[in-house]
């Protein structure tokens, strides 16, 4: 697996920050797809119970805001290679 990670890093220029597409799905799941291998799910997380209607990254900080059909808002990021919910508000 370490070889795969080093291979992936070598494919990208140093100044290229965005390597993944982040998508919200109908069951409240967020997935990350590598830009150069769109048929592979790199990571999958569940923050909501309903379909996600919007996802936004906050100024290239790897902190995200997502909203679901119930109008619940989640602020989340990554810490130690794990998803970390910073705040979650219910409507």
Long-range contacts (C-beta under 8 A, 24 or more apart in sequence): 8-34, 11-36, 17-60, 22-55, 22-57, 22-64, 23-55, 24-51, 24-52, 24-53, 24-54, 24-55, 24-66, 24-68, 25-51, 25-52, 26-51, 27-51, 28-52, 28-68, 30-55, 30-64, 30-66, 45-76, 45-83, 47-74, 47-76, 47-83, 47-85, 47-88, 48-72, 48-74
